Amino acid sequence: MKANISADYSNKELMADADSYSYRRLMMTFGWNGKLLRVNLSNKTSTEENIDIPFLKKWLGGRGLGMALLAREAPPSGRPPGKENKLIFTAGPVTGTGAPGSGRFSLTSRSPLTGTAFDCNAGGMWGIMLKKCGYDAVIIEGSCQKPSYLLISDTGCSVLEADGIWGLDIPSACSGLKKKHGEDASVAAIGPAGENGVLLASVITDDGRSLGRGGLGSVMGGKNLKAVVLKGRLKVGIADRPGYNYFLSETNKWIKANPITSQGLPEFGTPVLVNLFNEMGVLPAYNFQKSHFETAYRISGEAIAETVAIKRTGCRGCPVHCTRVVRGRSGPEQGPEYETIWSMGPQCGIDHLETIIEANSLCNRLGMDTISTGVTIGCAMELTARGLLEGGPRFGDREGLLDIINKMAHREGLGSLLAEGSMRMAASHGQPDLAMQVKGLEIPAYDPRGLQGMGLAFATSNRGACHLRAYMVGTEVLGIPKRVDRFSTGGKAGLTIFSQNVNAAVDSLSFCRFISLAVSEEYYARILTAVTGEQFQPQDLHLAGERIWNLERIYNLGCGFTADDDRLPPRLTGEPVESGPSRGHTVKLDEMLVEYYRFRGWDQKGVPTGRKIAQLGLEEFLC
């Protein structure tokens, strides 16, 4: 796989004679910067490389750009990812423009937890600062001889020793780095979990935004890299400022007109979903043994608003303000999202709000994915209840929950086993079917037995079980873009594919998924055109999303994955829900998969056909 990226140093003499900051600002393109930074930690060197516009237009940015770079930089292999693994940070063309929900970025690598190609996505200031440093991407390769951190600005890059911050939790490390490099710096760091190679380790920014899933924090830790600090002054160019301003105004109108983005999310945040899904019988409990939690009202969005909420906030420039600041044990802190409330609550048989808030805080300080952490603990609790895990945590044990989180992050005792994730833990005790996972990634907070499309989305997700690759709750519950029968399999393959393709494009533009609740693909195409000056139609975004999805699939096939990995745990396909609104239902996966592969243009084994590969221009990625 040969990289189609040119290292163009034709202007070296000019840059040597001119002020670098002024020159880079003068040469900035619209939307994209047309630059990537390559950092080799082993020899502490960095180089700038040009990325041409056709390449950027093909892959958009963010998730798509990260995946294309990964496939070329670290070709797929049947071996587990090792020291040759790379970390690729990417921003989208609209990142840093100030458009609502556009301040996001991606981190792409091969996951040590799943073995799949993997990208995470987060908001806040870090992605904006990456663009202000003048780059669309940063590729990090090699490893540091001793604990270090990376400092990147619009004028240079340095690998610095992490004396005094290695071993610190994430807030302390970020605080120390901002004190040293200025409060205007943006920091993405790992905590003790990443340093200790926990396979659930995350990367978290100084403003609390998490690149949570897949264990990419352990990839950073394996490179002896504590943090990446950014300081930039450049501005993102906008080709059509009047057109951009018009669409910006329209976006705010659409957000205000949508009841979810103007009322539900601003008032309660994502925890507004707790009571809704519990009443529908799709809120998993006790490691998916149940799909209803009797005391869910105690930990709902309404309960948070009434008892512990202090204020609401959000990402820079976004009017939705979906984040809650709540009272924690040590003062105000960001409150848990819906997924975390579930994973630390019903999944573990706990209905104590303060405990869930503290568990969320612990994971954020130590640097662990709250979803996979809670699901793994819930699995351990079921093993304990069955008498298969001596000394393990027990359902409903509040202090036991907090204790095992600490032990997981530091790999102490039983915590070291749980630090490997639910798939490895359950298999080591002869009970692989008790791990609620797909491709090694723990299933999030939706019981697919009551949401057939969500079951298909979990099974076919390239990175493993993920609710965001195709948020079928949108159509099966919220009626976006249209409401369908959640118990029916009819039409779910087509809707899932549509959602997967659109979301791949949205992640690549680096928009927040919540904005999609209020706008259409037409909006994304038109604002992308206004920002970059390149012409985009909605069908171009659909095609780009399909291309990205298929490249992820091709990469995973090269890593040894097959259609046999597009499966759900037997509990979800073979054990009907015993009570509640979803009573008697299982996921009818097989009948949906046949149609899914056919609609995708794949063969019966889930392999993209030659015709599909040619249609999407992916021939160069065939090994």
C-alpha positions in Angstrom: 0.0 0.0 0.0 1.8 3.1 -1.2 1.0 6.4 0.3 -0.4 8.9 -2.1 0.9 11.8 -0.1 3.7 14.0 -1.4 6.3 15.5 0.9 6.7 18.8 -0.9 9.7 20.8 0.3 10.0 23.1 -2.8 9.4 26.2 -0.7 12.1 25.4 1.9 14.3 28.3 0.9 11.4 30.8 1.0 10.3 29.5 4.4 13.9 29.8 5.7 14.0 33.4 4.7 10.5 34.4 5.6 8.7 34.5 8.9 7.2 31.0 9.2 4.1 32.2 10.9 3.3 34.9 8.4 4.1 32.6 5.4 1.9 29.8 6.7 -0.9 32.2 7.3 -0.6 33.6 3.7 -0.6 30.2 2.1 -3.5 28.7 4.1 -6.2 27.2 1.9 -10.0 27.2 2.5 -11.3 24.7 5.1 -8.4 22.3 4.7 -4.9 23.3 5.6 -3.4 20.9 3.1 -0.7 19.8 5.6 0.0 16.9 7.9 2.7 16.7 10.5 4.6 13.4 10.9 6.3 12.9 14.3 8.8 10.1 14.9 9.0 9.7 18.7 12.0 7.3 18.5 14.4 9.8 17.0 12.5 13.0 18.1 12.1 14.3 14.5 9.1 15.8 12.7 8.4 16.7 9.1 5.6 18.5 7.3 4.0 16.9 4.3 1.5 18.3 1.8 -1.8 16.7 1.2 -3.4 17.5 -2.1 -6.9 18.7 -2.4 -8.2 15.8 -4.5 -7.1 13.4 -1.8 -8.8 15.5 0.9 -11.9 15.9 -1.2 -12.1 12.1 -1.6 -11.7 11.4 2.1 -13.1 14.7 3.5 -11.1 14.7 6.8 -11.6 13.5 10.3 -12.6 9.8 10.3 -12.2 9.3 6.6 -8.8 11.0 6.3 -7.6 9.0 9.4 -8.8 5.7 7.9 -7.1 6.4 4.6 -3.9 7.3 6.3 -4.0 4.3 8.6 -4.5 1.9 5.6 -1.5 3.4 3.9 0.8 3.9 6.9 0.0 0.6 8.8 -1.2 -2.0 6.4 -3.6 -4.6 7.9 -2.1 -7.7 9.4 -3.3 -10.9 11.1 -0.9 -10.2 14.0 -2.1 -8.2 17.0 -1.1 -4.5 16.8 2.3 -3.9 18.3 4.9 -1.1 18.4 4.5 -0.5 14.7 1.0 0.8 15.4 0.5 4.5 14.7 -1.7 7.2 16.2 -3.3 9.5 13.7 -5.1 12.7 14.8 -7.3 14.3 12.2 -9.7 17.3 12.0 -12.4 18.0 9.4 -12.6 20.8 6.8 -15.3 22.6 8.8 -13.5 22.2 12.2 -12.5 25.6 13.5 -14.9 27.6 11.4 -17.3 28.2 14.3 -20.2 26.4 12.8 -22.4 24.8 15.5 -21.2 21.3 16.4 -18.1 21.5 14.1 -15.3 21.6 16.7 -14.6 17.9 16.6 -11.6 15.7 15.7 -10.8 12.1 15.4 -8.0 9.7 16.6 -7.4 6.7 14.4 -5.3 3.6 15.1 -5.6 -0.2 15.3 -7.3 -1.1 18.5 -5.4 -3.3 21.0 -8.8 -4.3 22.4 -10.6 -5.4 19.2 -7.8 -5.7 16.6 -10.0 -3.7 14.2 -9.3 -0.4 12.5 -10.6 2.0 15.1 -11.4 5.7 15.3 -12.6 7.8 18.2 -14.2 11.2 17.9 -14.4 14.1 20.4 -15.4 17.7 20.7 -14.1 20.7 22.7 -11.2 22.9 21.8 -8.5 20.4 20.8 -9.6 19.8 17.2 -10.0 23.5 16.7 -6.5 24.1 18.0 -5.1 21.4 15.6 -6.4 23.4 12.7 -5.0 26.6 14.2 -1.6 24.9 14.3 -1.9 24.6 10.5 -2.6 20.9 10.1 -5.3 18.6 9.0 -3.6 15.5 10.5 -0.8 14.5 12.8 0.8 11.0 12.4 2.7 9.8 15.4 5.0 6.8 15.0 7.7 5.1 17.0 8.0 5.4 20.7 9.8 7.5 23.3 12.7 6.0 25.3 11.3 7.6 28.4 8.0 9.2 29.4 7.4 12.3 27.2 4.8 14.6 25.8 4.5 16.3 22.4 4.3 20.1 22.0 3.0 21.3 18.6 2.5 24.9 17.5 2.1 26.8 14.3 5.9 27.3 14.3 7.3 24.0 15.4 7.1 20.7 17.2 9.1 19.3 20.2 9.2 16.0 22.1 9.7 16.9 25.8 10.3 14.8 28.8 7.2 14.2 31.0 9.0 14.7 34.3 6.5 15.4 37.0 3.4 14.5 35.0 3.8 10.8 34.3 1.7 8.9 36.8 -0.7 11.8 37.4 -4.4 11.6 36.7 -5.6 13.4 33.6 -6.9 16.7 35.2 -3.6 17.1 37.2 -1.5 16.4 34.1 -3.5 18.8 31.9 -3.4 21.5 34.6 0.4 21.2 34.9 0.9 21.4 31.2 -1.4 24.4 30.8 0.4 26.1 33.6 3.7 25.5 31.8 2.6 26.3 28.3 -0.2 28.8 28.8 -3.9 28.6 29.5 -4.6 29.0 25.8 -3.0 25.6 25.1 -5.1 22.6 24.4 -4.1 19.2 25.9 -5.1 15.6 25.1 -3.7 13.2 27.7 -3.8 9.7 29.1 -4.1 8.7 32.8 -2.7 5.8 34.8 -4.9 3.4 32.8 -3.1 4.3 29.6 0.3 4.2 31.2 -0.4 0.7 32.5 -1.6 -0.7 29.2 -5.3 -1.1 30.2 -7.1 -2.2 27.1 -10.0 0.1 28.0 -7.8 3.2 28.3 -9.0 6.4 26.8 -7.5 9.8 25.8 -9.2 12.8 27.3 -8.7 16.5 26.7 -8.3 19.3 29.2 -11.9 20.3 28.7 -13.1 16.8 29.5 -13.9 15.5 26.1 -13.1 11.8 25.7 -11.7 9.7 22.9 -13.1 6.9 24.9 -13.5 3.6 23.1 -11.1 0.9 21.8 -8.2 1.3 24.2 -6.4 3.9 22.1 -5.1 5.4 25.4 -3.0 2.2 25.8 -1.5 2.8 22.4 -0.3 6.2 23.6 0.9 4.6 26.8 2.8 2.0 24.9 4.6 4.8 23.1 5.6 6.4 26.4 3.5 9.4 25.3 1.6 11.1 28.1 0.0 14.0 26.2 -0.2 16.1 23.0 -0.2 19.8 23.7 -1.3 22.2 21.0 -0.8 26.0 20.7 -1.8 27.6 17.4 -2.7 31.1 16.1 -3.7 30.4 12.5 -7.3 30.9 11.2 -9.3 28.5 9.1 -10.0 30.1 5.7 -13.6 30.2 4.4 -14.1 30.5 0.7 -17.6 31.9 0.6 -18.1 34.0 3.7 -21.6 35.3 2.8 -22.8 31.8 1.9 -21.3 30.4 5.1 -22.9 33.1 7.3 -26.3 32.4 5.7 -26.1 28.7 6.4 -24.9 29.5 9.9 -28.0 31.5 10.5 -30.2 28.8 9.1 -28.5 26.2 11.2 -29.3 28.1 14.4 -33.0 28.4 13.3 -33.2 24.7 12.6 -31.7 23.8 16.0 -34.2 26.1 17.7 -37.1 24.6 15.8 -36.2 21.0 16.7 -37.6 19.9 20.1 -34.7 17.5 20.8 -31.9 20.1 20.1 -33.8 23.0 21.6 -35.5 21.4 24.6 -34.6 17.8 25.4 -30.9 18.0 25.2 -30.4 21.5 26.6 -32.7 20.9 29.5 -31.6 17.3 30.5 -28.7 16.3 28.2 -28.4 12.7 27.0 -29.7 11.4 30.4 -33.1 12.4 29.1 -33.1 9.0 27.5 -33.0 7.0 30.7 -36.7 7.0 31.5 -37.7 6.9 27.9 -35.8 3.7 27.1 -36.7 2.1 30.4 -40.4 2.6 29.7 -39.9 1.0 26.2 -38.1 -2.0 27.7 -34.8 -1.5 26.0 -32.7 -0.3 29.0 -30.4 -3.3 29.7 -29.8 -4.3 33.3 -27.7 -6.9 35.1 -25.5 -7.6 32.1 -28.4 -7.7 29.7 -30.3 -10.4 31.7 -33.1 -7.9 31.9 -34.3 -5.0 29.6 -36.0 -2.9 32.3 -34.7 -1.4 35.6 -37.3 -0.8 38.2 -35.7 2.2 39.9 -34.3 3.9 36.8 -36.2 7.0 37.7 -33.7 7.6 40.5 -30.8 8.1 38.1 -32.7 9.7 35.2 -32.1 13.1 33.6 -35.0 14.5 35.5 -33.5 13.2 38.8 -30.2 14.9 37.9 -31.9 18.2 37.1 -33.8 18.1 40.4 -31.0 17.1 42.7 -27.4 17.6 41.6 -27.3 19.8 38.5 -25.5 23.1 38.8 -25.5 24.5 35.2 -25.4 23.4 31.6 -22.6 24.0 29.1 -21.3 22.8 25.8 -18.6 22.9 23.1 -17.4 26.3 21.8 -19.9 27.9 19.5 -22.6 25.2 19.9 -26.1 26.4 21.0 -27.3 23.0 22.1 -25.4 23.0 25.4 -25.9 19.3 26.1 -23.4 19.0 29.0 -24.4 19.1 32.6 -22.2 20.4 35.4 -23.1 18.5 38.6 -22.1 18.4 42.3 -19.5 15.6 42.7 -17.7 14.4 45.8 -14.9 17.0 45.4 -16.9 19.8 43.8 -18.5 20.7 40.5 -17.6 18.4 37.6 -19.0 17.3 34.3 -21.9 15.0 34.8 -22.3 11.5 33.3 -23.9 11.0 29.9 -26.7 8.5 29.3 -24.3 5.7 28.3 -22.3 6.1 31.6 -25.4 6.3 33.8 -26.4 3.0 32.3 -23.1 1.2 32.3 -22.3 2.2 36.0 -26.0 2.0 37.0 -28.5 -0.6 35.6 -25.7 -2.7 34.0 -24.2 -3.2 37.5 -27.5 -3.2 39.4 -26.9 0.2 41.0 -29.5 3.0 41.3 -27.5 5.5 43.4 -26.8 8.7 41.5 -23.9 9.9 43.6 -22.1 6.6 43.1 -22.6 6.8 39.4 -21.3 10.4 39.3 -18.2 9.3 41.3 -17.6 6.3 39.0 -17.8 8.6 36.0 -15.4 11.0 37.6 -13.0 8.1 38.5 -12.9 6.9 34.9 -12.3 10.4 33.6 -9.5 11.0 36.0 -7.8 7.6 35.5 -8.5 7.6 31.7 -10.9 4.7 31.0 -13.8 4.2 28.7 -16.9 4.3 30.9 -19.0 2.1 28.5 -16.5 -0.8 28.3 -15.5 -0.4 31.9 -19.1 -0.7 33.2 -20.0 -3.5 30.8 -16.9 -5.5 31.8 -17.7 -5.0 35.5 -21.3 -6.1 34.9 -20.0 -9.2 33.2 -17.7 -9.9 36.2 -20.7 -9.4 38.5 -22.6 -12.1 36.6 -19.7 -14.4 36.8 -19.5 -13.8 40.5 -23.2 -14.4 41.0 -22.9 -17.7 39.2 -20.0 -18.7 41.5 -17.5 -18.6 38.7 -15.3 -15.7 39.8 -14.0 -15.8 43.3 -13.8 -12.5 45.1 -15.4 -10.7 42.2 -17.6 -7.6 42.3 -21.3 -8.1 43.1 -24.4 -6.6 41.6 -25.6 -3.5 43.6 -22.3 -3.1 45.5 -21.6 0.6 45.3 -18.2 0.7 47.0 -17.2 -2.5 45.2 -17.8 -0.7 41.9 -15.5 2.2 42.8 -12.9 -0.1 44.2 -12.7 -2.3 41.1 -12.4 0.7 38.8 -9.3 1.8 40.7 -7.8 -1.7 40.6 -8.5 -1.9 36.8 -6.7 1.3 36.1 -3.6 0.3 38.1 -3.8 -3.4 37.1 -4.0 -4.5 40.8 -5.2 -8.0 41.6 -8.5 -9.0 40.0 -8.5 -5.5 38.3 -5.7 -6.7 35.9 -8.0 -9.4 34.5 -10.9 -6.9 34.0 -8.4 -4.5 32.4 -8.3 -6.9 29.4 -12.0 -6.3 28.7 -15.1 -8.5 28.9 -14.3 -10.8 26.0 -10.9 -11.9 27.3 -12.1 -12.0 30.9 -15.2 -14.2 30.2 -13.3 -16.5 27.9 -10.6 -17.0 30.6 -13.4 -18.4 32.8 -14.9 -20.6 30.1 -17.9 -18.4 29.6 -17.4 -16.4 26.4 -21.1 -16.1 25.8 -21.5 -14.0 28.9 -19.4 -11.2 27.4 -21.8 -8.6 25.9 -19.5 -7.6 23.0 -19.1 -7.6 19.2 -15.6 -8.0 17.8 -14.3 -7.4 21.3 -16.0 -4.1 21.9 -18.6 -3.9 24.6 -22.2 -3.3 23.6 -23.7 0.1 24.7 -26.9 1.0 26.5 -29.6 -0.4 24.2 -31.1 -3.8 24.3 -31.4 -4.7 20.6 -34.1 -7.3 21.3 -36.5 -4.4 21.4 -34.7 -2.5 18.6 -34.0 -4.8 15.6 -32.2 -2.2 13.6 -29.9 -1.4 16.5 -29.0 -5.1 16.7 -28.0 -5.1 13.0 -26.0 -1.9 13.5 -24.1 -3.4 16.5 -23.3 -6.6 14.6 -22.1 -4.9 11.4 -20.2 -2.0 13.0 -16.6 -2.1 11.7 -15.0 -1.1 15.0 -17.2 -3.5 17.1 -20.4 -2.8 18.9 -21.2 0.9 18.6 -24.4 2.9 18.8 -23.0 5.8 16.8 -22.0 4.1 13.6 -25.7 3.8 12.8 -27.9 5.4 15.4 -30.9 3.4 14.6 -32.6 4.7 17.7 -33.1 7.8 15.6 -35.6 6.1 13.3 -36.8 3.3 15.6 -37.6 5.6 18.5 -37.2 9.3 17.6 -38.7 9.1 14.1 -35.6 10.6 12.3 -35.7 10.7 9.3 -38.9 8.5 9.6 -40.4 6.3 12.3 -40.5 2.6 11.7 -41.7 -0.4 13.8 -38.8 -1.2 16.2 -39.8 -4.9 16.4 -39.8 -5.4 12.6 -36.8 -6.5 10.5 -38.4 -5.1 7.3 -36.3 -2.4 5.6 -33.8 -2.3 8.5 -30.8 -3.3 6.3 -31.3 -0.3 3.9 -31.9 2.1 6.8 -28.8 0.9 8.6 -26.6 1.2 5.5 -28.0 4.7 4.9 -27.2 5.7 8.5 -23.8 4.2 8.4 -22.8 6.0 5.2 -24.2 9.4 6.3 -22.6 9.1 9.8 -19.2 8.2 8.2 -19.3 11.4 6.2 -20.5 13.5 9.1 -17.7 12.1 11.3 -15.3 13.1 8.5 -16.5 16.6 8.3 -16.2 16.5 12.0 -19.7 17.6 13.0 -21.4 16.5 16.2 -24.0 13.9 15.7 -26.6 15.9 17.6 -26.6 18.5 14.8 -27.9 15.7 12.5 -31.1 15.6 14.5 -31.9 19.1 13.2 -30.4 19.3 9.7 -30.1 17.2 6.5 -27.3 16.0 4.2 -28.2 19.0 2.0 -27.1 21.3 4.7 -23.7 19.5 5.2 -23.1 19.6 1.4 -23.9 23.3 1.1 -21.9 24.5 4.1 -18.9 22.3 3.0 -19.1 24.0 -0.4 -19.2 27.4 1.2 -16.2 26.7 3.5 -13.9 24.9 1.0 -14.9 26.5 -2.3 -15.1 22.9 -3.7 -18.5 21.8 -5.1 -20.3 19.2 -3.0 -23.8 17.6 -3.4 -25.5 15.4 -0.9 -24.8 12.4 -3.1 -21.1 13.2 -2.9 -21.2 12.8 0.8 -23.2 9.6 0.6 -20.5 8.2 -1.8 -17.7 9.4 0.5 -19.4 7.7 3.5 -19.8 4.5 1.6 -16.2 4.6 0.5 -15.0 5.1 4.1 -17.2 2.3 5.4 -15.9 -0.1 2.7 -12.3 0.8 3.4 -12.8 0.0 7.1 -14.3 -3.4 6.1 -11.5 -4.2 3.7 -8.9 -3.3 6.4 -10.6 -5.6 8.9 -10.7 -8.4 6.4 -7.0 -8.0 6.0 -6.6 -8.3 9.8 -8.4 -11.7 9.7 -12.0 -10.7 10.4 -14.8 -12.5 8.5 -18.6 -12.5 8.4 -18.5 -14.8 11.4 -17.5 -11.8 13.4 -20.7 -9.9 12.5 -22.5 -11.7 15.3 -24.3 -10.7 18.6 -24.0 -12.6 21.9 -26.3 -15.7 22.0 -28.2 -14.1 24.8 -29.5 -11.4 22.4 -30.4 -13.8 19.6 -31.5 -16.8 21.6 -33.0 -15.7 24.9 -36.3 -13.8 24.6 -36.9 -10.8 26.9 -38.8 -12.2 29.9 -41.0 -9.2 30.8 -41.9 -5.7 29.9 -42.7 -3.9 26.6 -40.1 -6.0 24.7 -41.3 -9.3 26.2 -40.8 -12.4 24.0 -38.5 -10.7 21.5 -35.0 -11.6 20.3 -32.8 -10.1 17.6 -33.6 -11.8 14.2 -30.1 -11.1 12.9 -29.6 -13.7 10.2 -32.5 -12.6 8.0 -31.3 -9.0 8.2 -27.7 -9.9 7.5 -28.4 -11.5 4.2 -30.2 -8.4 2.9 -27.5 -6.2 4.4 -24.7 -7.9 2.5 -26.6 -7.8 -0.7 -27.5 -4.1 -0.4 -23.9 -3.3 0.4 -22.7 -4.9 -2.8 -20.8 -7.6 -0.9 -20.8 -11.3 -1.5 -22.5 -13.9 0.8 -19.3 -14.0 3.0 -19.5 -10.2 3.6 -16.6 -9.4 1.3 -16.9 -6.3 -1.0 -17.2 -7.4 -4.7 -14.7 -6.3 -7.3 -17.4 -4.2 -8.8 -18.1 -2.3 -5.6 -14.3 -1.8 -5.0 -13.9 -0.3 -8.4 -17.0 1.9 -8.0 -15.6 3.4 -4.9 -12.0 3.7 -6.1 -10.5 1.4 -3.5 -8.4 -0.9 -5.7 -5.1 0.3 -4.2 -6.1 -1.0 -0.8 -6.3 -4.6 -1.9 -3.4 -6.6 -0.4 
